Amino acid sequence: MPARDLIEAWAALVALSSGTVLLASRGAPAGPYVALGVLVLAGFKARVILARYLGIGGSRFWMRTFDLVIGLFLALCFGLYLFGSQGLRG
């Protein structure tokens, strides 16, 4: 793998991680929009890692499969967050 691809992947991960830190470090209590934003950024980071570092970006089948699995997992995490946060309010 060319060094340029690794540097671009690293820069993308740094930018996405910085966005996660900025989003999650707000002074107010985290709401569902913040949780959704953090999970979306986590999905993008997983995609960068799978495509660039693990090298499966060239296979449409595997990228779509991992996109589906990661998307379902993150949707489940968000659903559990919503379920748990409703229990704390009521």
Secondary structure as UniProt FT lines:
FT   HELIX           3..24
FT   HELIX           32..48
FT   HELIX           49..53
FT   TURN            57..58
FT   HELIX           60..89
//
